[in-house]
């Protein structure tokens, strides 16, 4: 009864996830502001959109502080001697209003006019603060993240803090697993601490996890522009026309990883005869997942990634069969 109920729950959750994965974010309207004159301050929308992956009307969230030059006259040259600057704080919502070229200076500079909205003041009963002004694109793109949930998750996972935390956690997990492996060889009664639960779901989960991380790093290494486009305009459905084939394969791998995780949770909980055994099995799977994720995401250099991936897959797929065959041959001898 318990197994049937859990399977029904897993199937319902899978169908729910498949329905949710069809949502996607639409790209903003590019407009039609083509640049014909080098002295014109207008920007070629198609070229800018292809290079920077956003256009007017796109929303961002500030991740770092920067200053806005207050708008004086319409001429961008007047920005050098206008009103006092306005400080934009992390967490403020930013809307791109205009994009112009400053052709008066020696080096042509892209200026972004934005409106910053500070909603944090409303929590203290104060009115929401709006500020508008201009900032150089070279400064702007270093202090922002697109205002979408997927982009915020990608930004967090790609931050230096998370990479350091993942690397340290991975090294500690490797140390714990090596210690358990050493004890299991010296004391056979510790062997159950490193044995994987029976069934192929755990191995399938580790195969999918390592393959997904490797594919992501390959995309970032060979076609980074496609990943940046996905970062600004995410679509969760793998067959979405807005996704390139490489990113579409990665999204398919992500959904496959989610389904593998659900299958592992059901398999592990049903395999344990007691709650203690189930919790221990979940802990082992989590420890192995952290090790695989850390090793393939931050510890291994990209040049060694493919050989390590092939060795890992060979270990997961054939090591158990090889050990059984070897033990059978020794008994026959």
N, C-alpha and C positions, 0 to 999 in steps of 0.2 A: 504493500500500500504506500509506504513511504517513497519507494523508488518510482512508482507510477505518478505519484503527486509531484515529485521533484521534476520528473521528465515533462509533465504537462506545464509546469511553471517555466522551465527552460524554453520549451517550444513557444509558449506565449511571449516570453521576453524576446526571443529571436525575431518573431514576426513583428513585434513592436519596434525593435531596433531597425529592421529592414524598412519599415515604414518611415521612421524618422530620418534614415540616411538619404532619403530622396530630396531633402531640403537643400537649398543652395542660396548663395548670395548673388544678387545681380550686380553687374558692373555699372558704374555711373555713366551718364550720357556724356560723350566726348565733345559735343558741340561741333562747331565748324569755324575755327579761328585760324586759318592758314596764314603763314608768314610769307610775304612776297618781297618785302623791302627790308634790307639789313638795318636800316635806321628805325624801323617800326618796332615798338615795344611789345607787340603781340607775339604770342608763342604758337608754334605749330602744334596743334593738339595731338595729332596722331604720333608725331615724333616724341613729344613729351610723355604721352601715355605709354608708349612702348619702352621708353627708357626708365621712367620713374614709377610706372604702374598705378598712377592715380591721376585725377583731373579735378576740375572745379566741382564742388559739392560733396567731395569725399570727406568722411569723418575720421578723425584720429583722437588718440588720448595721449597727453603729454606724459613721458616717463622721466623727464629731467627738466630742470629749470632753464629757460632761455628768455631773452628780451625781445619785445616787439617795438619796432620803431613806429611812432605814432604817425598817422596819415595827415599830411598837411595839404599841399597842393596835389593835383593829380599827377604832375610831372614827377617821375621817380628821382630825378636829380635833386629835388628839394628835400629828400630824406636825410641828407647829410647835415642839415642844420635846422631841424624842426623841433617839435615838442619833446618833453622828457619821455624816456622809454617806459614801457610797461612790462613788468615781470610776470611771466607765465609759470605757474607752479605745477609740479607733477600731479596728475589726476584730473586736470582740467580737460574738458572736451573741446576739440578744435575742429573747425569747419573751414575748408579751403574755399575762399571767395573769388580770388583772382590770381593769375600767374602772369608775370611781366618780365621783360628783359630790360636791364639797365645798360643801354648802349652808350651812355655818356662817359662812363669810366673807361680806363685803359683796357681792363679785362672785362669782357661781357659777363654780367652776373644775373642769375635767375633770382627773382624776388617772389615770395609767396605771401599773398595777403590772406590772413586768417582771422576768424572771430573765435575768441576763447571764452568759454562759459565755465564758471566756477560754481558747481552745485554744492560744494561743501559748506558754503555759508548758509544755505537753507536749513541745515541741520541745527544751527544755533538760532534760528528764527530771523536771520538777516535776509535781505533780498539777494537774489542771484546776481552775481557780478558778470557783466559782459565787457569785453575789451576787444578792440580791433586794431590791427596794425600789420606791418610788413616785417618779414624775416628772410634772410638768405636761405636758399634751398639747401646749401651745404651744411648749414647749422640745423635746419628744420628736420631733415631726415634722420639725424642722429639722436633726436630727443622725442621720438614719437613711436606709437604702435597703432596699427589700424583698429578702429573701434568695432571689432567683431570678436566673439568668443574664441573662435579657432585661432585667429591671429594672436590673441593674448596668451593662449596656451603655448603656441609655437615660440612666442617671444620669451616666455618663462623657461621653457625647456632649452632654449638656445642661450640663455644668460650664463655669464661666467660663474655666478654663484651656484647655479644648479649643477653645472659641469664639475665644479670642485666638490660639491656635496656628493654627487653621484660617484665620482672617482674615489673619494675617501670611503664611502659606504661600500663600493665594490671591492676595494682592497681589504677592508675588514671582513666582508662576507667570504672572500677567498681564503682569508686566514682561518675563519671559523670552519669552513668546509674542509680545508687541509688538516686541521686539527682533528675533526671527526673521522676523516679518512685514515689518519695515522693511528688513532685509538682503535678503530674497527679492525685494523690489521694485527695489532698487538693483542687486543681483547675481542674475541669473536662475539661476545654478548653485546658489543656496541655496533655490530654490523647493521642492525635494523635502522640505525640513525641516518645512514647514507643511502639505504636502498630506496629506489623510486617505487611509487605505488604501481601495482600491476595494471596493465592496459596501456594503450598507445597514446592516450590523450596528453599525458605530460610531455612525452617526447615530441608530439605534434605541436604542442604549445611552445616548447623551446626552439624547435625548428622554425616555426613561424616568427617568433620574436627575433631570433638572430637574422633571419632573412629580411625582415622588415627594416631593421636598423641598418643592415648592409645596403639595402636598396636606397634608403634615404641618404646615406653618405655618398653613394654613387651619383645620385641626382645632384646633390650639392657640389660634387667634384666636377662632373662633366657638363651639366646643364643648369647652372645656378639660377639663370634668368627664369627658367620654368618654375623653380621653387619660389622665387620672389614673387612671381605672378600669382601663384597659389596662396602665398602669404597675404597678399593684398586682396585677392578675390577668391576666397575658399569655396569649394563645392564638395560636399560630403559623398555624393553619389559617384562611384568610380566611372560610370559610363557617361558622365556629364560632358557635353561638347566643349565646355569651358576649360576642361582639364587636358593637358598634354598626355600622350600615351604613357610616359614614364610616371607622371604623378598619378594618373588613373590606376596604374598597377600598384603603386604604393598605397593608395586609398583602399583598393581591394584587399591588400595584405593587412591593412589596419582592421578592416571589418572581419577578416578571417581570424585575426588575432583575438578580437573580442569574443567571437564565437568559440574559439579554442579555450579561452579563459573560462567561459561559462561551462563548457564541457568538463574542464579539469576540476572546477569546483564541485560539480555534481559527482564526478567519478571519485574524487578524494574523500568526500564526506560519506559516500556510500560504501567505500572500501573499508573504513575503520569500524571495528566492532564496538569500540567505546568512544566517548567524546575526546578522551585524551589522545587516542590514536589518530582521530580525525584532525585534531588541532596540530599534532606533531607532523602529520602528512602535509597539511596546508603550510606550516612553517618551512618545511623542506622545499616545497615548490616555490614559495616566495623567495627563499634564500637563493635558489638556483636561478630564478628569474632576475633577481637583482644582479647576480654575478654575470649572467649572459648580457644583460642590458648595459652594464657598466663596461664590460670588456669590449663589446663591439661598438659602443657609442663614444667612449672617451679614452680608454686605455690603449687599445691597439692602434698603431699608425695606419693610415689608409693603405699604404703599400703592402702591408701584411694582412689586410682584411680578408681578401678572397681566399688565400691558402688556409687561414685559421677557420674561415667559415666552412670550407670543404672538409677539413679535419673534424670539426665539430659535428657536422651532419653525418660523417662516416661513423663517428663514435656513437651518436644517438641511434643510427639506423642499424648498424651491423655489429657493434661491440658485444651485445648480449648474445647474439647468435654465434659469434666467433668463440666466446667463452664457453658456451654450452658444447659446441663441437669439440673444442680443445679438451674439456673435461671428459667427454665421452671417449675420445681417443686415448687419454691417459688411463682410463679405467680398462679399456680393451687391452692395453699393453700390460 
